[in-house]
Amino acid sequence: MSDGLTSEGLLKFAAIAAFGLAACLLALIARHSNRRARAGAGALEADLASGRIVLSGWSAAEARDIIADFAKLYGLGAETFAISGEGPVVQVTWKRPVTANTALYLVNYLTYPANRDLSGRQAVAVGVIPVPASVAPAGVAPGTLAKIFVPESDTEHDLVHALTTGGRTFRISFTRMAWEAIAAARAPSLVEQVAFKDTP
């Protein structure tokens, strides 16, 4: 073949592409594994009894599979979470208290689940939680409702943003787990459509 790739070249290209895909998947799995280790080491009290996550981009069946993977990865019982709705938007709640960090991780995981193909779709997850005293930043009263989401055009893949009922916005990196005040959150359009309610 004079004007294209040779068979050997095609094989090399395929091998490089496969290696790159495998490396990305391994990095994603490792990131979530590191979070689980940090979650266990943090020994936060499971003080988040209420909360919900509104999810678009995945069917209810896909969401159930993703939640099951998340529960296994983070050492949670499969019965911890419940999923409702069968349409283009589904809702996730927890049936027993979880830590605030678990809720943040779950919002991110529903956006970037391991070993899942969106096939041209965009997954958007928006959580609504009452901020527990254990993580409430200065100036935010415990119990204040906050929307949690992965920022639009995210390139870091390891953080979420928060928007409180008072209009304050925060960046929460999973490296530090600190609620850092920011001027504005890059909120996907679904965020505005989700009401400040921590129960269905």
C-alpha positions in Angstrom: 0.0 0.0 0.0 1.8 3.1 -1.2 -0.8 5.8 -0.1 -2.0 4.4 3.2 -0.9 2.5 6.2 0.6 -0.9 5.8 -0.8 -3.9 7.6 2.1 -3.6 10.1 1.3 0.1 10.5 -2.4 -0.6 11.1 -1.5 -3.2 13.8 0.8 -0.8 15.5 -1.9 1.9 15.4 -4.5 -0.5 16.9 -2.1 -1.6 19.6 -1.3 2.0 20.6 -5.0 2.9 20.6 -5.8 -0.2 22.8 -3.0 0.6 25.2 -4.3 4.2 25.5 -7.8 3.1 26.2 -6.6 0.6 28.8 -4.5 3.2 30.5 -7.5 5.6 30.7 -9.7 2.9 32.2 -7.0 1.9 34.7 -6.5 5.5 35.8 -10.2 5.9 36.3 -10.4 2.7 38.4 -7.3 3.8 40.4 -8.8 7.2 41.1 -12.0 5.7 42.5 -9.9 3.2 44.5 -7.9 6.0 46.0 -11.1 7.8 47.0 -12.3 4.7 48.7 -9.1 4.5 50.7 -9.4 8.1 51.7 -13.1 7.7 52.6 -12.1 4.8 54.9 -9.3 6.7 56.5 -11.4 9.8 57.1 -13.7 8.0 59.5 -16.5 10.5 58.9 -19.7 9.9 60.6 -22.5 8.7 58.3 -24.6 11.8 59.2 -26.3 12.4 55.9 -29.8 10.8 56.4 -31.5 12.7 53.5 -30.6 13.7 50.0 -31.2 12.9 46.4 -29.4 12.8 43.1 -31.2 13.7 39.8 -29.6 11.9 36.9 -29.9 12.3 33.1 -28.1 10.4 30.4 -28.5 6.9 31.8 -31.5 4.7 31.8 -32.9 3.4 35.1 -31.4 0.0 34.3 -28.0 1.5 33.6 -28.2 3.6 36.7 -28.9 0.5 38.8 -25.8 -1.2 37.4 -23.7 1.9 38.0 -25.0 2.2 41.6 -24.3 -1.5 42.2 -20.7 -1.0 41.0 -20.3 2.1 43.2 -21.6 0.3 46.3 -19.2 -2.6 45.7 -16.3 -0.3 45.1 -16.9 1.7 48.3 -17.8 -1.2 50.5 -21.5 -0.3 50.8 -24.4 -2.6 50.9 -26.3 -3.0 47.7 -29.5 -2.0 49.6 -28.1 1.4 50.6 -29.5 3.1 47.5 -32.8 3.3 45.7 -33.6 4.4 42.2 -36.9 5.8 41.0 -38.2 6.8 37.6 -38.0 5.1 34.2 -37.9 8.1 31.8 -35.0 10.2 30.6 -34.4 11.5 34.1 -34.1 9.2 37.1 -33.6 9.9 40.8 -31.2 8.2 43.3 -31.8 8.3 47.1 -30.2 6.5 50.0 -32.2 4.4 52.4 -29.8 4.7 55.3 -27.4 7.5 56.3 -24.2 7.9 54.4 -21.2 10.3 54.8 -21.3 13.6 53.0 -18.2 12.5 51.0 -20.0 9.4 49.8 -22.7 11.6 48.3 -20.1 13.8 46.6 -18.3 10.8 45.2 -21.5 9.3 43.9 -22.4 12.5 42.0 -19.0 12.3 40.3 -19.2 8.5 39.8 -22.6 8.8 38.0 -20.9 11.3 35.7 -17.7 9.3 35.2 -18.5 5.7 35.9 -15.8 3.1 35.2 -16.1 0.8 32.2 -19.2 2.5 30.8 -19.9 3.8 27.3 -22.1 6.9 26.9 -22.2 6.4 23.1 -22.6 10.1 22.3 -24.8 10.8 25.3 -23.9 13.2 28.1 -24.4 12.1 31.7 -25.3 14.8 34.2 -25.9 14.2 37.9 -27.2 16.9 40.3 -27.3 16.1 44.0 -29.2 18.0 46.7 -28.0 17.5 50.3 -28.3 19.3 53.6 -24.7 20.3 54.4 -23.7 18.4 57.6 -21.9 20.1 60.4 -18.9 17.8 59.8 -18.1 19.4 56.5 -19.9 22.8 56.6 -17.5 25.6 55.5 -17.3 28.9 57.3 -20.4 31.0 56.8 -22.6 28.1 55.8 -25.0 26.9 58.6 -25.3 23.1 59.0 -28.4 21.9 57.3 -28.2 24.5 54.5 -29.2 22.8 51.3 -26.6 22.6 48.5 -26.7 21.4 45.0 -23.7 19.2 44.1 -22.6 18.6 40.5 -19.6 18.1 38.2 -18.8 21.5 36.6 -19.5 22.0 32.9 -16.5 21.6 30.6 -14.7 19.8 33.4 -11.1 18.6 32.6 -10.0 17.5 36.1 -12.5 14.6 36.6 -11.8 14.5 40.3 -14.0 17.2 41.9 -17.5 18.7 42.2 -18.9 22.1 42.6 -21.6 23.1 45.2 -24.2 25.8 45.1 -26.1 26.7 48.3 -29.6 28.1 48.7 -27.9 31.4 49.7 -26.2 31.5 46.3 -22.7 30.7 47.6 -20.5 28.6 45.4 -17.7 26.1 46.3 -15.2 23.9 44.6 -14.5 20.6 46.3 -11.4 18.8 45.1 -11.3 15.1 46.1 -7.6 15.5 46.8 -8.3 17.8 49.8 -12.1 17.5 50.4 -12.2 21.1 51.4 -15.1 23.4 50.5 -13.2 26.2 48.8 -15.3 29.3 48.0 -15.3 30.4 44.3 -16.8 33.3 42.4 -19.2 31.2 40.4 -19.9 27.6 39.8 -19.9 26.2 36.2 -23.4 24.7 36.4 -24.9 22.5 33.7 -28.4 23.4 32.6 -29.9 20.6 34.7 -28.8 22.3 37.9 -31.3 25.2 37.4 -34.1 22.7 36.8 -33.5 20.7 40.0 -35.3 22.2 43.0 -33.6 22.8 46.4 -35.3 19.7 48.0 -33.4 17.0 49.7 -36.3 14.5 49.5 -38.2 13.3 46.4 
